[in-house]
Amino acid sequence: MELMDTEFDVALVQEPNITKGGTVALVDADKTGFCKGAARAAVIVSRRLNFWPIETMSTKDLAVVALELETPNKQLYIASCYLDILHVAPSTELVRIVQHCKETRTPLVIGIDSNAHSVMWGEPHTNGRGEAIEEWVIRNDLTVVNRGAIPTFAPANDSRRSIIDITIVNHWAESAISNWEVDQKTVVLSDHRLICFHMSHSARIQDVLLRSYKKADWNLFHYCITRQDTISILDEIDDVDVVDVDVPDYACAGTG
């Protein structure tokens, strides 16, 4: 899914494009992505937010991060989950993170590719997988935030449209969710549509220094890199990353 031209603070992505290095591809410079291994779930977060991955709760099909809230010692857990149609739903790791947040009273928001059908989230009928998820939702006092009957899975030129992408919150996050909608206008490189919503829980903002190569003074860069004293220093450097940090920072100073 292409998200670089979409404004957001957090994105919950299923079946993401993963690079050979194991990172989330197509992420803009002011965002960072978290996933594990040959991931089918990832979370992309703005670098402005103070967050950290929850490695012990994450798997290739469940990516969990914690956002620091403005309230002291409070966090919000955000998770992206892919439920394999060939496996039992809900998955063991999904059950575990919900139970953990229930025991610790931690607000939790989960974006799920459920591969399941249920009237609970707008489908006209419920299948076996949907019944299993329904029972789990009710038993754990969770809420499905989906509204309306707009398909979230909508392949082009295909009649197999359905609502299989669901947003679930626990009791401590429910009141914070508003303006949930399926975005039918934004074009994405996926058969799944964007789901957008607003959260009123305030996350702590941190200052982040980013280089803007588009605003860089490349004449100054060329002058610096060709000066004799700079050449002498470069002759002593073996680590390319050192050059990447030191010289561009000098040319990009003040570009913001």
PyMOL commands that set and color helices and strands:
alter all, ss='L'
color gray80, all
select helices_A, chain A and resi 55-57+92-104+119-121+128-139+174-176+213-215+218-226+228-234+240-252
alter helices_A, ss='H'
color red, helices_A
select strands_A, chain A and resi 10-14+31-34+41-46+51-53+62-68+75-82+108-113+143-144+165-169+177-183+194-199
alter strands_A, ss='S'
color yellow, strands_A
deselect
rebuild
show_as cartoon
